Amino acid sequence: MEKEVLENSKVKVQRLGHIAIRVKDIDRAKSFYMSLGMNLIWDDNDWCYLEAGSGHDGLALLGPGYKAAGPHFAFHFLERLQVEEIHKQLCKQGVEVGELHDHRDGTASFYLRDPEGNWLEMLYQPPEGIPCNQGSQNKFE
């Protein structure tokens, strides 16, 4: 019975939310993806975040100098508690995971590698989405 309760309480990934790729020229890449209809959500000196479609599928463009993370894909969760729970579960299973940390855009996440060595992120994204830092000064609109 205890094992059944444990199995039923497991958090499961449900949405592949974004991928992050390394680019040589952030402005060139940003312009290209925006020409495909993606919306610029977050813009910084060395990285940016774009979304597409009604599902707000994301693409992070990481410039050559960006060091906080490398190329990866991310599962998104709408409740922070879910990310905390999956972090605990993976730790209990002996999976090496990074620290759960808060981001300045209101999200929180941790990183890990899959058995093949690919980086992935477990990300809490507030239900209202990632706040845009573009305002009316968006030079790309």
C-alpha positions as CSV (number, residue, x, y, z in Angstrom):
1,M,0.0,0.0,0.0
2,E,2.8,2.5,0.9
3,K,4.5,1.9,-2.5
4,E,1.2,2.5,-4.2
5,V,0.8,5.9,-2.4
6,L,4.4,6.8,-3.3
7,E,3.8,5.9,-6.9
8,N,0.6,8.0,-7.1
9,S,2.3,11.0,-5.5
10,K,5.0,11.2,-8.1
11,V,5.2,14.4,-10.1
12,K,5.3,13.7,-13.8
13,V,6.4,15.9,-16.6
14,Q,3.6,17.1,-18.8
15,R,4.9,19.9,-21.0
16,L,8.1,20.4,-22.9
17,G,8.2,24.1,-22.6
18,H,11.4,25.4,-24.2
19,I,14.8,24.6,-25.7
20,A,17.9,26.7,-25.4
21,I,20.5,26.9,-28.2
22,R,23.9,28.6,-28.5
23,V,24.1,31.3,-31.2
24,K,27.2,33.2,-32.5
25,D,25.3,36.5,-33.2
26,I,22.4,37.1,-30.8
27,D,20.9,40.1,-32.8
28,R,21.0,38.1,-36.1
29,A,19.4,35.1,-34.5
30,K,16.8,37.1,-32.7
31,S,15.8,38.9,-35.9
32,F,15.6,35.6,-37.8
33,Y,13.3,33.9,-35.2
34,M,11.1,37.1,-34.9
35,S,10.8,37.1,-38.7
36,L,9.2,33.6,-38.3
37,G,6.6,35.1,-36.0
38,M,8.1,34.4,-32.6
39,N,7.5,37.1,-29.9
40,L,10.4,38.5,-28.0
41,I,9.7,38.1,-24.3
42,W,13.0,38.6,-22.5
43,D,16.0,40.5,-24.0
44,D,19.3,40.8,-22.3
45,N,22.9,41.5,-23.4
46,D,23.9,37.9,-23.8
47,W,20.7,36.0,-24.2
48,C,17.0,36.3,-25.1
49,Y,13.8,34.3,-24.8
50,L,11.1,34.1,-27.5
51,E,7.8,32.4,-27.6
52,A,5.6,31.0,-30.3
53,G,1.9,30.1,-30.7
54,S,-0.9,29.8,-28.2
55,G,1.1,27.3,-26.1
56,H,3.8,29.8,-25.6
57,D,6.5,27.3,-26.7
58,G,9.8,28.9,-25.9
59,L,13.2,29.3,-27.5
60,A,16.2,30.7,-25.5
61,L,19.0,32.1,-27.6
62,L,22.3,32.0,-25.7
63,G,25.0,34.3,-26.9
64,P,28.7,33.3,-26.9
65,G,29.4,35.0,-23.6
66,Y,26.4,33.5,-21.7
67,K,27.7,31.3,-18.9
68,A,24.7,30.6,-16.6
69,A,23.5,27.7,-18.7
70,G,24.4,25.9,-21.9
71,P,22.2,24.3,-24.6
72,H,19.3,22.3,-23.0
73,F,15.6,21.6,-23.1
74,A,13.1,22.3,-20.3
75,F,10.0,20.8,-18.9
76,H,7.6,23.5,-17.6
77,F,5.4,23.3,-14.5
78,L,2.7,25.7,-13.4
79,E,3.2,25.0,-9.6
80,R,6.5,25.6,-7.8
81,L,5.7,22.7,-5.5
82,Q,5.8,20.3,-8.4
83,V,9.4,21.4,-9.2
84,E,10.3,21.0,-5.5
85,E,8.8,17.5,-5.4
86,I,10.5,16.3,-8.6
87,H,13.8,17.7,-7.2
88,K,13.3,15.6,-4.0
89,Q,12.3,12.5,-6.0
90,L,15.3,12.7,-8.3
91,C,17.6,13.2,-5.3
92,K,16.1,10.1,-3.5
93,Q,16.7,8.1,-6.7
94,G,20.3,9.1,-6.6
95,V,20.2,11.3,-9.7
96,E,22.7,14.2,-9.5
97,V,20.7,17.4,-9.7
98,G,21.6,21.1,-9.3
99,E,20.3,23.4,-6.7
100,L,16.7,24.7,-7.1
101,H,17.1,28.5,-7.6
102,D,14.9,31.5,-8.3
103,H,15.3,33.6,-11.4
104,R,14.8,37.3,-11.8
105,D,11.9,36.7,-14.2
106,G,9.7,35.0,-11.5
107,T,10.6,31.5,-12.5
108,A,12.5,28.9,-10.5
109,S,14.4,25.8,-11.8
110,F,17.1,23.3,-11.4
111,Y,19.3,21.5,-14.0
112,L,20.4,17.9,-14.5
113,R,21.7,15.6,-17.1
114,D,19.9,12.6,-18.6
115,P,21.7,9.2,-18.8
116,E,23.0,10.2,-22.2
117,G,24.6,13.4,-20.9
118,N,22.0,15.9,-22.3
119,W,21.2,18.9,-20.1
120,L,17.6,19.5,-19.1
121,E,15.9,21.9,-16.8
122,M,12.8,21.5,-14.6
123,L,11.3,24.9,-14.6
124,Y,8.4,26.5,-12.6
125,Q,6.7,29.1,-14.8
126,P,4.0,31.2,-13.1
127,P,0.5,30.5,-14.5
128,E,0.4,34.0,-15.9
129,G,3.6,33.3,-17.9
130,I,7.1,34.8,-18.0
131,P,6.8,38.6,-17.7
132,C,8.0,40.5,-20.7
133,N,10.9,42.9,-20.1
134,Q,10.3,44.6,-23.5
135,G,7.7,47.3,-22.8
136,S,7.1,49.9,-25.5
137,Q,10.8,50.3,-26.2
138,N,11.1,47.1,-28.0
139,K,13.2,47.9,-31.1
140,F,12.2,44.7,-32.8
141,E,8.5,45.3,-32.9
